[in-house]
Amino acid sequence: MEAILIVTVLIFSIVVHEVAHAWQARREGDDTAEQLGRITLNPISHLDPVGSFIVPFVLYWLNIGFLFGWAKPVPVNPAKYRSPVWGDIRVSLAGIVSNFGLAIFSTLAAAIVLKVTSLTGSGPSGFSETLFQMAWYGILINLVLAFFNLIPIPPLDGSHVLFHVLPRPVAVLYTQVGRYGLPLLIALLFFSSELFTYIMWPVEFFLNQADAFIRLWI
């Protein structure tokens, strides 16, 4: 049951992440993703069999200390952006912003579940415990997705920001080498979970802040 809850929240979170990219691309003047039906919460339009199902389940059952996944990349055409540089940056960061938004929403949802439970005085039921658990996973997973995607390694979203800061020759080399960035990063995280813990230290900080806020409602 726990695995189903985690993967359900993860899938919803990465779908919202991709929709945010597509929606912002349309705002920037590029309708490529819209024409391909990617501005939708229908998971079938976004999910990748490996990144959305196999990888999360394998990581969960291996219990190696971290869990993440991905969807099919949103197709965009930066040449259509009204501002190619800032458009690319805003489109890239839109997914991260959406995950922070979901983390905040999940924090409020968890607090409300606890408050309603305390007001009724009946104690936590199986339903309320499931809702609280989903909300807690919503906080954790979306914080992980947000900060993981901020890592400036192609094709992660943070790399688009760094690309526009680097001198052009370095940026081109950075993109070429970055083709192997994500597989290398996954390998490093798999064989050294301590690296993931170090990279994700902001997740623990904000998770503690969310927990402190939620406890105010008890």
Residue frames as qw, qx, qy, qz and C-alpha x, y, z in Angstrom:
[[0.000, 0.885, 0.465, 0.000, 0.00, 0.00, 0.00],
 [0.316, -0.782, 0.096, 0.529, 2.82, 2.39, 0.88],
 [0.402, -0.129, 0.591, 0.687, 4.53, 1.80, -2.47],
 [0.202, 0.621, 0.668, 0.358, 1.27, 2.51, -4.31],
 [0.146, -0.927, -0.265, 0.221, 0.80, 5.78, -2.42],
 [0.394, -0.597, 0.308, 0.628, 4.37, 6.89, -3.11],
 [0.343, 0.087, 0.674, 0.649, 4.26, 6.10, -6.83],
 [0.108, 0.770, 0.610, 0.154, 0.81, 7.71, -7.17],
 [0.192, -0.913, -0.079, 0.350, 2.02, 10.95, -5.60],
 [0.426, -0.402, 0.485, 0.649, 5.25, 10.79, -7.61],
 [0.338, 0.371, 0.701, 0.507, 3.39, 10.33, -10.91],
 [0.021, 0.900, 0.435, 0.018, 1.00, 13.19, -10.18],
 [0.330, -0.811, 0.097, 0.472, 3.90, 15.44, -9.18],
 [0.392, -0.240, 0.570, 0.681, 5.98, 14.79, -12.29],
 [0.260, 0.597, 0.671, 0.356, 2.90, 15.22, -14.52],
 [0.092, -0.952, -0.242, 0.162, 2.25, 18.64, -12.96],
 [0.438, -0.578, 0.340, 0.598, 5.95, 19.42, -13.42],
 [0.377, 0.108, 0.671, 0.629, 5.75, 18.68, -17.16],
 [0.115, 0.793, 0.573, 0.171, 2.45, 20.53, -17.60],
 [0.242, -0.875, -0.055, 0.416, 4.05, 23.58, -16.00],
 [0.395, -0.297, 0.521, 0.696, 6.85, 23.46, -18.60],
 [0.248, 0.411, 0.727, 0.491, 4.33, 23.20, -21.44],
 [0.054, -0.879, -0.470, 0.069, 2.07, 25.93, -20.04],
 [0.283, -0.775, 0.116, 0.553, 4.95, 28.36, -19.58],
 [0.393, -0.057, 0.622, 0.675, 6.28, 27.59, -23.07],
 [0.166, 0.677, 0.642, 0.319, 2.91, 28.64, -24.48],
 [0.190, -0.920, -0.208, 0.274, 3.09, 31.87, -22.48],
 [0.384, -0.561, 0.371, 0.633, 6.52, 32.50, -23.98],
 [0.437, 0.608, -0.261, -0.609, 5.12, 32.13, -27.51],
 [0.171, 0.286, -0.911, -0.245, 5.86, 28.47, -28.28],
 [0.771, -0.007, 0.158, -0.617, 2.77, 26.33, -28.92],
 [0.430, 0.337, -0.825, -0.144, 4.71, 23.13, -29.75],
 [0.002, -0.005, 0.922, -0.388, 3.77, 21.32, -26.55],
 [0.488, 0.282, 0.373, -0.737, 0.18, 22.54, -26.74],
 [0.628, 0.383, -0.406, -0.543, -0.20, 21.22, -30.30],
 [0.447, 0.204, -0.871, 0.010, 1.06, 17.83, -29.13],
 [0.698, -0.485, -0.389, -0.356, -1.46, 17.70, -26.30],
 [0.587, 0.027, -0.591, 0.553, 0.98, 18.14, -23.44],
 [0.168, -0.247, 0.321, -0.899, -0.98, 20.81, -21.56],
 [0.766, -0.286, -0.346, -0.459, -3.13, 18.22, -19.81],
 [0.421, -0.502, 0.649, -0.387, -3.13, 16.41, -16.49],
 [0.968, 0.123, -0.030, -0.215, -3.90, 13.15, -18.28],
 [0.531, -0.609, 0.562, 0.175, -0.89, 11.03, -17.22],
 [0.833, 0.273, 0.444, 0.188, -0.98, 8.98, -20.42],
 [0.459, 0.870, 0.019, 0.179, 0.28, 12.02, -22.34],
 [0.066, -0.891, 0.402, -0.198, 3.32, 12.43, -20.10],
 [0.755, -0.489, 0.433, -0.063, 4.44, 9.20, -18.49],
 [0.424, 0.576, -0.693, -0.092, 7.55, 7.31, -19.48],
 [0.924, -0.178, -0.304, -0.148, 7.38, 3.54, -18.76],
 [0.720, 0.103, -0.445, 0.523, 10.93, 3.43, -17.43],
 [0.185, 0.292, -0.325, 0.880, 11.21, 6.76, -15.62],
 [0.480, -0.348, 0.039, -0.804, 7.66, 6.90, -14.26],
 [0.905, -0.238, -0.076, -0.344, 7.18, 3.28, -13.17],
 [0.911, 0.094, -0.325, 0.235, 10.16, 0.94, -13.34],
 [0.385, 0.429, -0.417, 0.703, 12.81, 3.24, -11.83],
 [0.398, -0.517, 0.265, -0.710, 10.65, 4.43, -8.88],
 [0.930, -0.251, -0.063, -0.261, 9.56, 0.88, -7.99],
 [0.831, 0.204, -0.361, 0.371, 13.12, -0.46, -8.25],
 [0.166, 0.495, -0.403, 0.752, 14.49, 2.36, -6.08],
 [0.623, -0.470, 0.142, -0.609, 11.73, 1.80, -3.55],
 [0.977, -0.158, -0.108, -0.095, 12.28, -1.94, -3.25],
 [0.704, 0.322, -0.379, 0.508, 16.06, -1.58, -3.16],
 [0.521, -0.828, -0.196, 0.064, 15.62, 0.82, -0.24],
 [0.695, 0.147, -0.073, 0.700, 18.79, 2.73, -1.09],
 [0.311, -0.478, -0.311, 0.760, 17.66, 5.98, 0.48],
 [0.156, 0.400, -0.105, -0.897, 16.22, 8.04, -2.36],
 [0.433, 0.470, 0.767, 0.057, 13.34, 7.96, -4.81],
 [0.198, 0.568, -0.118, -0.790, 12.74, 9.91, -7.97],
 [0.574, 0.365, 0.701, 0.213, 11.44, 9.50, -11.50],
 [0.023, 0.377, -0.271, -0.885, 10.78, 11.38, -14.70],
 [0.628, 0.566, 0.463, -0.269, 8.26, 11.79, -17.49],
 [0.633, 0.439, 0.381, 0.512, 8.65, 12.26, -21.22],
 [0.266, -0.298, 0.001, 0.917, 10.41, 15.60, -21.85],
 [0.338, 0.788, 0.384, -0.342, 8.11, 18.38, -23.02],
 [0.582, 0.298, 0.385, 0.651, 8.95, 19.29, -26.64],
 [0.018, -0.891, -0.165, 0.423, 9.70, 23.00, -26.98],
 [0.616, 0.501, 0.213, 0.569, 11.09, 25.25, -29.67],
 [0.380, -0.606, -0.176, 0.676, 13.08, 28.08, -28.03],
 [0.247, 0.097, 0.407, 0.874, 13.25, 29.83, -31.42],
 [0.166, -0.641, -0.588, -0.464, 9.58, 30.72, -30.94],
 [0.415, -0.619, -0.447, 0.494, 10.13, 32.35, -27.56],
 [0.130, 0.962, 0.141, 0.193, 9.66, 36.10, -27.57],
 [0.127, -0.847, 0.499, -0.133, 12.81, 36.26, -25.45],
 [0.827, 0.229, -0.514, 0.003, 14.98, 33.20, -26.27],
 [0.328, 0.305, -0.698, 0.558, 17.22, 33.51, -23.20],
 [0.304, -0.147, 0.525, -0.781, 14.74, 34.52, -20.52],
 [0.805, 0.034, -0.174, -0.566, 12.04, 32.38, -22.09],
 [0.722, 0.175, -0.664, 0.086, 14.23, 29.31, -21.82],
 [0.136, 0.202, -0.697, 0.674, 15.05, 30.12, -18.21],
 [0.514, -0.084, 0.288, -0.803, 11.41, 30.71, -17.25],
 [0.844, 0.080, -0.358, -0.391, 10.21, 27.56, -19.02],
 [0.585, 0.208, -0.732, 0.281, 12.92, 25.51, -17.31],
 [0.023, 0.130, -0.650, 0.748, 12.14, 26.89, -13.86],
 [0.603, -0.186, -0.135, -0.764, 8.36, 26.53, -14.26],
 [0.788, -0.115, -0.597, -0.091, 8.48, 22.84, -13.39],
 [0.429, 0.024, -0.625, 0.652, 10.50, 23.53, -10.26],
 [0.244, -0.157, 0.206, -0.934, 8.10, 26.28, -9.19],
 [0.728, -0.187, -0.366, -0.548, 5.18, 23.88, -9.66],
 [0.710, -0.100, -0.660, 0.225, 6.84, 21.34, -7.35],
 [0.154, 0.055, -0.491, 0.856, 7.40, 23.98, -4.68],
 [0.478, -0.170, -0.067, -0.859, 3.74, 24.93, -5.05],
 [0.791, -0.166, -0.530, -0.257, 2.64, 21.32, -4.60],
 [0.515, -0.012, -0.661, 0.546, 4.89, 20.99, -1.55],
 [0.127, -0.101, 0.312, -0.936, 3.21, 24.05, 0.01],
 [0.669, -0.148, -0.275, -0.675, -0.25, 22.74, -0.87],
 [0.746, -0.090, -0.658, 0.047, 0.60, 19.33, 0.63],
 [0.259, 0.063, -0.592, 0.761, 1.83, 21.01, 3.83],
 [0.398, -0.107, 0.130, -0.902, -1.48, 22.85, 4.18],
 [0.760, -0.091, -0.476, -0.434, -3.40, 19.65, 3.40],
 [0.594, -0.031, -0.726, 0.344, -1.52, 17.71, 6.09],
 [0.021, 0.058, -0.470, 0.880, -2.16, 20.46, 8.62],
 [0.567, -0.106, -0.107, -0.810, -5.88, 20.55, 7.79],
 [0.744, -0.086, -0.645, -0.154, -6.19, 16.76, 8.13],
 [0.421, -0.047, -0.690, 0.587, -4.62, 16.91, 11.59],
 [0.180, -0.065, 0.259, -0.947, -6.79, 19.86, 12.61],
 [0.678, -0.124, -0.322, -0.649, -10.01, 18.21, 11.49],
 [0.690, -0.076, -0.712, 0.106, -9.02, 15.00, 13.25],
 [0.251, -0.023, -0.600, 0.759, -8.32, 16.87, 16.50],
 [0.353, -0.089, 0.069, -0.929, -11.59, 18.84, 16.29],
 [0.731, -0.141, -0.485, -0.459, -13.71, 15.73, 15.81],
 [0.423, -0.515, 0.604, -0.438, -12.04, 14.11, 18.81],
 [0.960, 0.051, 0.062, -0.267, -12.55, 10.67, 17.33],
 [0.597, -0.447, 0.595, 0.299, -8.89, 9.95, 16.78],
 [0.208, 0.500, -0.605, -0.584, -7.24, 9.21, 13.46],
 [0.869, 0.231, 0.347, -0.266, -9.12, 6.83, 11.17],
 [0.707, 0.010, 0.554, 0.439, -7.67, 4.73, 8.40],
 [0.426, 0.772, 0.361, 0.303, -8.95, 7.26, 5.87],
 [0.109, -0.990, 0.091, -0.018, -7.46, 10.28, 7.64],
 [0.630, -0.528, 0.467, 0.327, -4.15, 8.47, 8.14],
 [0.669, 0.314, 0.512, 0.437, -4.03, 7.68, 4.42],
 [0.230, 0.925, 0.194, 0.230, -4.76, 11.32, 3.55],
 [0.356, -0.891, 0.255, 0.123, -2.07, 12.51, 5.93],
 [0.719, -0.236, 0.523, 0.392, 0.43, 10.00, 4.55],
 [0.567, 0.589, 0.417, 0.398, -0.30, 11.11, 0.98],
 [0.014, 0.992, 0.023, 0.125, 0.12, 14.75, 1.97],
 [0.548, -0.707, 0.378, 0.240, 3.42, 13.97, 3.70],
 [0.702, 0.076, 0.535, 0.463, 4.70, 12.14, 0.64],
 [0.361, 0.844, 0.301, 0.259, 3.52, 15.13, -1.39],
 [0.221, -0.951, 0.199, 0.080, 5.79, 17.38, 0.64],
 [0.640, -0.455, 0.536, 0.310, 8.78, 15.06, 0.51],
 [0.680, 0.305, 0.552, 0.375, 8.56, 14.02, -3.14],
 [0.322, 0.893, 0.225, 0.221, 7.97, 17.53, -4.47],
 [0.295, -0.896, 0.297, 0.149, 10.85, 18.96, -2.46],
 [0.676, -0.236, 0.593, 0.369, 13.11, 16.21, -3.82],
 [0.581, 0.568, 0.482, 0.330, 11.93, 16.84, -7.40],
 [0.091, 0.993, 0.057, 0.046, 12.39, 20.61, -7.05],
 [0.335, -0.819, 0.430, 0.179, 15.90, 20.54, -5.62],
 [0.728, -0.041, 0.601, 0.328, 17.03, 17.59, -7.73],
 [0.540, 0.682, 0.392, 0.299, 16.02, 19.45, -10.89],
 [0.057, -0.991, 0.108, 0.063, 17.93, 22.51, -9.70],
 [0.695, -0.382, 0.442, 0.420, 21.18, 20.54, -10.02],
 [0.342, 0.789, -0.228, -0.456, 22.98, 22.17, -12.98],
 [0.334, -0.233, 0.857, 0.315, 23.63, 18.94, -14.89],
 [0.530, 0.246, -0.384, -0.716, 22.02, 18.52, -18.34],
 [0.045, -0.459, -0.478, -0.747, 19.25, 17.75, -19.01],
 [0.276, -0.584, -0.642, 0.413, 18.04, 18.82, -15.55],
 [0.096, 0.911, 0.357, 0.181, 16.26, 22.17, -15.41],
 [0.411, -0.832, 0.083, 0.364, 19.03, 23.92, -13.51],
 [0.620, -0.082, 0.450, 0.638, 21.40, 23.35, -16.42],
 [0.312, 0.727, 0.445, 0.420, 19.39, 25.73, -18.62],
 [0.230, -0.971, -0.050, 0.050, 20.08, 28.58, -16.22],
 [0.592, -0.556, 0.374, 0.448, 23.80, 27.81, -16.00],
 [0.633, 0.338, 0.498, 0.487, 24.02, 27.44, -19.80],
 [0.209, 0.877, 0.262, 0.345, 23.02, 31.07, -20.32],
 [0.406, -0.894, 0.139, 0.128, 25.53, 32.28, -17.73],
 [0.743, -0.260, 0.414, 0.457, 28.55, 30.50, -19.20],
 [0.088, 0.599, -0.444, -0.661, 30.65, 31.96, -22.04],
 [0.789, 0.384, -0.105, -0.468, 29.38, 30.61, -25.37],
 [0.529, 0.429, -0.731, -0.040, 32.31, 28.22, -26.14],
 [0.072, -0.185, 0.866, -0.460, 32.13, 26.79, -22.62],
 [0.630, 0.154, 0.359, -0.671, 28.33, 26.55, -22.84],
 [0.753, 0.376, -0.391, -0.374, 28.52, 24.52, -26.05],
 [0.376, 0.318, -0.848, 0.196, 31.05, 22.11, -24.51],
 [0.308, -0.092, 0.674, -0.665, 28.93, 21.97, -21.36],
 [0.766, 0.215, 0.079, -0.601, 25.91, 20.86, -23.39],
 [0.686, 0.387, -0.594, -0.161, 27.88, 18.21, -25.30],
 [0.202, 0.249, -0.861, 0.395, 29.41, 16.69, -22.19],
 [0.452, -0.070, 0.463, -0.759, 26.05, 16.95, -20.47],
 [0.735, 0.094, -0.475, -0.475, 24.63, 14.17, -22.63],
 [0.667, -0.005, -0.721, 0.188, 26.20, 11.76, -20.17],
 [0.087, -0.412, 0.440, -0.793, 25.46, 13.88, -17.10],
 [0.727, -0.273, 0.105, -0.621, 22.24, 12.27, -15.92],
 [0.934, 0.012, -0.356, -0.019, 23.34, 8.61, -16.32],
 [0.488, 0.320, -0.547, 0.600, 26.56, 9.48, -14.50],
 [0.290, -0.398, 0.348, -0.797, 24.67, 11.23, -11.72],
 [0.873, -0.201, -0.092, -0.434, 22.27, 8.30, -11.29],
 [0.838, 0.144, -0.472, 0.235, 25.20, 5.90, -11.11],
 [0.223, 0.376, -0.515, 0.738, 26.93, 8.04, -8.49],
 [0.534, -0.344, 0.221, -0.740, 23.76, 8.28, -6.43],
 [0.926, -0.074, -0.282, -0.240, 23.20, 4.53, -6.70],
 [0.799, 0.100, -0.448, 0.390, 26.67, 3.63, -5.46],
 [0.321, 0.004, -0.436, 0.841, 26.96, 6.51, -3.00],
 [0.231, -0.753, -0.589, -0.179, 23.73, 7.42, -1.23],
 [0.425, -0.580, -0.219, 0.660, 25.76, 9.84, 0.92],
 [0.206, 0.022, 0.343, 0.916, 26.18, 12.02, -2.18],
 [0.198, -0.573, -0.611, -0.509, 22.41, 12.25, -2.56],
 [0.463, -0.702, -0.461, 0.282, 22.07, 13.16, 1.11],
 [0.389, -0.357, 0.026, 0.849, 24.63, 15.94, 0.67],
 [0.056, 0.207, 0.485, 0.848, 23.00, 17.31, -2.48],
 [0.348, -0.570, -0.602, -0.437, 19.53, 17.14, -0.97],
 [0.313, -0.211, -0.596, 0.709, 20.28, 18.82, 2.37],
 [0.234, -0.068, 0.010, -0.970, 17.79, 21.66, 1.58],
 [0.586, -0.270, -0.627, -0.437, 15.05, 19.00, 1.40],
 [0.535, -0.311, -0.687, 0.381, 15.67, 18.01, 5.01],
 [0.113, -0.090, -0.272, 0.951, 15.68, 21.67, 6.08],
 [0.403, -0.083, -0.212, -0.887, 12.35, 22.52, 4.41],
 [0.607, -0.253, -0.731, -0.183, 10.85, 19.19, 5.47],
 [0.379, -0.265, -0.630, 0.624, 11.60, 20.12, 9.07],
 [0.123, 0.059, 0.076, -0.988, 10.00, 23.54, 8.53],
 [0.536, -0.177, -0.527, -0.636, 6.89, 21.89, 7.09],
 [0.564, -0.275, -0.760, 0.167, 6.75, 19.51, 10.05],
 [0.188, -0.188, -0.458, 0.848, 7.01, 22.40, 12.49],
 [0.322, -0.029, -0.165, -0.932, 4.17, 24.22, 10.71],
 [0.591, -0.212, -0.683, -0.374, 1.97, 21.15, 10.68],
 [0.459, -0.242, -0.735, 0.436, 2.48, 20.57, 14.40],
 [0.067, -0.005, 0.224, -0.972, 1.13, 24.07, 15.11],
 [0.550, -0.130, -0.353, -0.746, -2.28, 22.78, 14.02],
 [0.497, -0.160, -0.847, 0.095, -2.45, 19.91, 16.49]]
